[in-house]
Amino acid sequence: MTARIVKVVWTGRLSYKTGLLLQKSLINRHHEKPQNDSPNSLVLLEHNPVYTVGIRNKIYTHEEESRLRALNAEFYRTNRGGLITFHGPGQLVAYPIINLKDFRTNVRCYVSKIERMIIRLCAEFGLKGKTSPDTGVWIEDRKICAIGIHASRFVTSHGLALNCNIDLDWFEHIVPCGIEGKSVASLSKELLTNISVHDVIPVLKRAFSDEFQCNMLDMTEEEISSLFNECRDTNEINFSTSGKS
């Protein structure tokens, strides 16, 4: 059997809107792919400060949105699963844009695979991660990794956000993921030493490769340039809406 290939792109820090456009371009590649081509990909990045809410977003009023924007963060309403969370510098965000049929799995098993992958990653740093009835990965009762995905025609978008050395004060302004009485964690806070996004990227790539039984190939500069050119040609975001352009 031919080995599964997943192309990896590290973009550095991006606005949330640009991250959405990248996902849209990669999703389009799945639906427009030539026969025998494999457009499965993994986007790794950090976002500028932004609060995002999932499909149950109507409980967040315009007053709540304005309050969060006043903190110098953006606010987006998306079609991913889950409630509210925060993305910002020091958090590794991963967007797998993969066709679940290629990996012989379904949405529920896919989420479980992501959780197992992050538990494996935590273990490499000497931390005991675990799951709970609430989606994500936890260190005791502190969430260290949020997961919120979307899937359409078997192709996934959105993904996971792992706290590395992010400023956890941003989470004080919300109820993260809508779960009362729980707090958030970061690798740096748990280990009492600075663990950067760059420290974590190679560990996440190994864990992803092991869990999804695939070979990881970094996108070439030419491929990355082509991807960003596609984004510049995109005039709208069909799978997300925002109160701010």
C-alpha positions in Angstrom: 0.0 0.0 0.0 1.3 3.5 -0.9 2.3 5.5 2.1 0.0 8.4 3.0 1.6 11.7 2.5 0.8 14.9 4.4 2.3 18.2 3.3 3.3 20.4 6.2 3.5 24.2 6.1 4.7 26.5 8.9 3.5 30.0 8.2 4.6 31.8 11.3 2.2 34.3 12.8 -0.9 35.1 10.8 -4.2 37.0 11.3 -7.2 34.7 11.8 -8.7 35.7 8.5 -5.5 34.7 6.6 -5.6 31.4 8.4 -9.2 30.9 7.2 -8.2 31.8 3.6 -5.4 29.3 3.7 -7.8 26.6 4.8 -10.2 27.5 2.1 -7.5 27.2 -0.6 -6.4 23.8 0.7 -10.0 22.6 0.9 -10.5 23.6 -2.7 -7.5 21.5 -3.7 -9.2 18.5 -2.3 -12.4 19.1 -4.3 -10.5 20.0 -7.5 -7.6 17.5 -7.2 -6.4 15.6 -10.2 -6.7 11.9 -10.0 -4.1 10.2 -7.8 -3.0 13.5 -6.4 -2.8 13.7 -2.6 -3.5 17.2 -1.2 -3.7 16.2 2.5 -1.9 18.9 4.4 -1.2 20.3 7.9 -1.0 24.0 8.5 1.0 25.0 11.6 0.9 28.7 12.8 0.4 31.2 15.6 -2.4 33.7 15.4 -2.6 37.3 16.4 -4.8 37.7 19.4 -8.3 36.6 18.5 -11.4 35.2 20.3 -13.4 32.7 18.2 -16.7 30.9 18.8 -18.0 27.8 17.2 -21.4 26.8 15.8 -23.2 27.6 19.0 -22.3 31.2 18.6 -25.7 32.9 19.1 -25.3 33.0 22.9 -22.5 35.6 22.3 -24.1 39.0 22.0 -22.8 42.0 20.1 -22.1 43.5 23.5 -20.0 40.5 24.5 -18.2 40.8 21.2 -17.5 44.5 21.7 -16.2 43.8 25.2 -13.6 41.3 23.9 -12.6 43.5 20.9 -11.9 46.3 23.4 -9.0 44.1 24.7 -7.2 44.6 21.4 -8.2 41.2 20.1 -10.3 40.2 17.0 -13.5 38.2 17.2 -14.7 35.6 14.8 -17.8 33.4 14.5 -16.9 30.1 12.8 -18.5 26.8 11.8 -16.2 24.6 13.9 -17.4 22.6 16.8 -17.1 24.0 20.3 -17.8 27.3 22.1 -15.5 30.2 22.8 -11.7 30.0 22.9 -8.7 32.3 22.4 -5.8 32.1 20.0 -2.6 34.2 20.3 1.2 34.3 20.3 2.7 31.4 22.2 0.0 28.9 21.1 0.6 26.3 18.4 -2.4 26.1 16.2 -2.6 23.1 13.8 -5.1 22.9 11.0 -5.2 19.4 9.4 -6.9 19.7 6.0 -7.2 16.0 5.2 -9.7 13.6 3.6 -10.9 11.2 6.2 -11.5 8.5 3.6 -7.8 8.5 2.9 -7.2 7.6 6.5 -10.1 5.2 6.8 -11.7 7.0 9.7 -14.7 9.0 10.6 -15.2 12.3 12.5 -15.5 10.8 16.0 -12.4 8.6 15.5 -10.6 11.6 14.0 -11.1 13.7 17.1 -10.0 10.8 19.3 -6.8 10.5 17.2 -6.0 14.2 17.7 -6.5 13.7 21.5 -4.2 10.7 21.5 -1.6 12.6 19.5 -1.6 15.5 22.0 -1.4 13.1 25.0 1.6 11.4 23.3 3.2 14.9 22.8 2.6 15.8 26.4 4.2 12.6 27.5 7.4 13.5 25.6 7.6 16.6 27.7 7.0 14.6 30.9 3.4 15.5 31.4 0.4 13.2 31.9 -2.3 14.4 29.5 -5.8 12.9 29.6 -9.2 13.2 28.0 -12.5 13.9 29.7 -16.2 14.0 28.7 -15.3 17.4 27.3 -13.3 17.4 24.1 -9.7 18.3 24.3 -6.6 17.3 26.3 -6.2 18.1 30.0 -3.6 18.2 32.7 -5.6 17.2 35.7 -8.6 19.7 35.5 -6.7 22.3 33.4 -7.1 22.3 29.6 -3.9 22.4 27.7 -5.2 21.8 24.2 -8.5 22.8 22.7 -10.0 21.0 19.7 -12.7 22.3 17.4 -13.1 20.8 13.9 -15.4 21.0 10.9 -15.8 18.3 8.2 -17.6 18.6 4.8 -17.6 16.0 2.1 -15.0 14.1 4.3 -12.5 17.0 4.3 -11.6 18.4 7.6 -10.8 22.0 8.6 -10.0 24.0 11.8 -8.3 21.8 14.3 -6.4 22.2 17.6 -4.7 24.8 19.7 -1.9 23.8 22.1 -0.8 26.2 24.7 3.0 26.4 24.7 4.1 29.7 26.3 1.0 31.8 25.7 -0.1 34.5 28.1 -2.9 32.7 29.9 -4.3 36.0 31.2 -6.2 36.3 27.9 -8.4 33.4 29.0 -9.5 35.2 32.1 -12.0 37.3 30.1 -14.0 34.2 28.9 -15.2 30.8 30.0 -12.9 28.8 27.9 -14.8 26.3 25.7 -17.9 27.2 27.8 -16.8 24.9 30.6 -17.5 26.4 34.0 -15.1 25.7 36.9 -12.1 24.6 34.9 -8.9 26.5 34.1 -6.3 26.4 31.3 -2.7 25.2 31.3 0.3 25.7 29.2 3.4 23.5 28.7 5.6 26.3 30.1 3.5 26.9 33.2 3.2 23.2 34.0 7.0 22.6 33.5 8.1 25.9 35.0 10.3 26.6 32.1 9.9 28.3 28.8 8.6 25.9 26.0 8.2 27.8 22.8 6.1 26.9 19.7 9.3 26.1 17.9 10.3 23.6 20.6 7.0 21.8 20.1 6.6 21.7 16.3 9.0 18.8 15.7 7.3 16.8 18.5 3.9 17.4 17.1 4.9 16.4 13.6 6.3 13.1 14.9 3.2 12.5 17.0 0.9 13.3 14.0 2.9 10.9 11.7 2.7 8.1 14.3 -1.0 8.5 15.1 -2.2 9.0 11.5 0.3 6.5 10.0 1.6 8.9 7.3 4.8 10.5 6.0 5.2 14.2 6.7 6.8 16.3 3.9 7.5 20.0 4.3 6.0 22.1 1.6 8.6 23.7 -0.7 9.0 27.5 -0.9 7.4 27.3 -4.3 4.4 25.4 -3.0 4.0 27.9 -0.1 4.2 30.8 -2.5 1.6 29.2 -4.7 -0.7 28.6 -1.7 -0.5 32.3 -0.6 -1.1 33.4 -4.2 -4.3 31.4 -4.2 -5.4 33.1 -0.9 -4.8 36.6 -2.5 -7.2 35.5 -5.3 -9.9 34.5 -2.9 -12.5 37.2 -2.4 -14.7 35.7 0.3 -14.6 33.1 3.1 -17.5 30.7 2.6 -17.1 28.7 5.8 -16.8 31.5 8.4 -18.3 34.8 9.2 -16.9 37.7 11.1 -18.1 40.9 12.6 -14.9 42.5 11.3 -13.3 42.3 7.9 
